[in-house]
Amino acid sequence: MLFLLTGDVQIGKTRWLERLASELSAEGCEVAGVVAPGVWRAAGEGGFEKLGIDNVLLPDGERVAFARRRDLARAEGSFDPESQSEAAQLVWHISDDALARVNAHFGLIAEGMRGGAEEGEARPRLLVVDELGRLELERGCGLVAATELLARGATARFPHALAVVRDWLLPRAVERFGAAWGGARAISPDDGARGLVRAACGLAS
């Protein structure tokens, strides 16, 4: 099953996914891939300002500085006018080095999927990709190793996957990956979706 976690910005998709991944891992389900928490700082009157986005590589938990707000990247000297994100004129400046590191992580996951010994294991597993954006779904770049894995569809090692995608890009994600998984199910970050993913992974809701 392919789950597509979707919705508008700032509704808690990544926080929900982080909690779910931690919960599943604690109950014996291997969660591999990446989650993308924001980098925030306190702003005036109890608010918060989003400065960037990290990538946490699962299952080991290595944290990669992934994206920075474009104005901050310029001010800090990390802005690369030749980057993939700049070519796409994204709000976030994504380091091509960071993309390479995360793609290498998905490459290692792909290598593990070819391991014959693990193909027969009964342990439930979930592949997660946070998130599929314009680079992946409009320009064919970005997290290409992740999209290649999703394009394969279900495997013995990863019979289920969950990818985060903005609501306006959802039709593209379904068109590109749905058939390989026998269809895709759009979900929101709520208790109902939590139960669906747990059930797919063979865990009680």
N, C-alpha and C positions, 0 to 999 in steps of 0.2 A: 504494500500500500504506500502511495505517495501522499503525504499530508502537506498542504501549502498553507502556512500560517500567514494570514493576511490582515489588512486593515490600514487605517490612516496612520500618519506619523504620531509618535508620542502617545501611544495607547498601551504601552507596556509589553510589546511582543517579545523583545529580547529578555526582559526580566522574567517573564512567564517561562520562556524557553530555558533560561538558566536554572530556574527552580525545578522544572520538569527533568532536565538532564541530571541534576544532582540527585533527585528522587529516584529516577530509574537506575542510575549507577549504584546507589546504595542498596537497591533491591536485586542486584545481579544482572542488570541489562547493560551491556556495553554500549556506550554512546560515543561515537567517533565523528569528528568533523570540526566545525568551528561555530562559536557564538560570538556576537559582536557587541559587547557592552559599550555604552557611551562613556566619555571622559568629561566630567562636570566640575564646575567650581561654584562656590556660593556667590550669589549676586545680591543686590539690595533687597531689603524687606522680605527676607526669608526665601527668595527665589533662587534658581540655579541657572547657570549658563553652560550650554554644551560647547566644549572646546574641540572635541575630536572623538574618534572611535578606535577602540582596541579590538584585536581578535584574540580570543582564547582558544588554543588548539586542544581539542579533546581526543583522547581521554587524559593526557598527561597534565594539561593545564598551563602550558607555556603561554605567556602573554606577549603579543606582538603589537607595537604601536602601528596602527594601520592607516588611519586617516586623520587629517587635521583640517580645521576650517580654513578656507583658502586665504582669508585675510591674515590669519595667524601664521600660516605657512610662509607667506611672503615676508611678514615682519621678522620671523625667526630665521630666515635664510634657508629653509628646507624646501621651498617651492621649486618645482621642476617644470618648466614650460613645455617640455617634450613628453611629459607623462601621459599615460592613457586617460587619466581623469581629466587632465587639462584639455586634451583633444576632444573630450566629450562635454567640456564646460560644466562639470559637476560642481555642486556647492562645496563638496568636500574634496580636498586635495589628497589623493591616495598615492602613497609612495610605490613606485614600481618595484622597489626592493622588497617592500612588505607583501605585495602581490606575489612575487616570486617565492617568498618564504611560505606563504599560505598554500600556494599551488604545490610546493614541494611536500607539504604535509599531506595534502590530498593524494599526491602521487604515492606516498608511503602507504596510505590506506588502500589504494588500488593494488599495490604490490602484495599486500597482505591478503587481499581478496582472491589472489591466485594461488594461495597456499593450500595444497590439497588436504593437509591434516585438519585445518580449521573448517573446511567445508562441511564436515560431518558433525560438528559440534552442535549441541542442542541449545547452547546459551543464546538467549534473545539478544538482538543487536539493532541499533537504530543509527542511521547516517543522518547528520544534521548539517545544514548549510545556511548560515546567517550572514549575508542575505544575497539573493539574486536581484541585481539592480539593472540599471541602464547599460552598464558595460557588458554584462553577461547576456541580457535578453534583447538588446537593441544593436550592440556593436560586435558581438562575438569575441570579446576579449575579457579582461578581468580575471575572475576565478575560473579559468578554462578547465583546470583539472577537476574541479567540482562539477562543472556542467557535463564533462565527459562521464563522470561516475553516474550522475543522474540519468544521462541518456542511455546507459546500459540497462536500466530497469532493475527489478528485484533480482537478487542473487541468493545463493544458499547462505552466505555469511551475513548479508544485509537485505533481508526480505522487506524492510520498511525504511522509509526516508522521510525527513521533515525539512522543508526549505521555507525560509522566510521570504516573502515577496510583497511589495506594495500592491494595494488593491488595483491600481490602474495598470499594473503590469501582469496581473493574474492571468488574463486570457493568453498572453504570450507564453507564460510558464506552462499552462495546461496544454497548449498546442505543441509545445516543444518536447515536453517530458511525459505527458499523460499516457499516451499510447504504450510506452515502454513499461509502464507500471500497471497496465490494465485499467487506467483511469486515475484521476487525482481528486482528492477531497479537500476543499477549502475549509479551513477552521479559523476560529478566533481565539484569542488568549483567555479562555474561560474554563470553568470546571468541566463542562461538557466535553470540550476538546481534550482535556487532560484524561478523562475516562476513555475516550476513543483510542488515544495513543497507548495508554496503559494496556487496554484490552488487546490491541494489535500485537503488543510485545509479550502477551501471555501473562500479564499481571492483573491482579484483582483491582477493580476501580474503587 
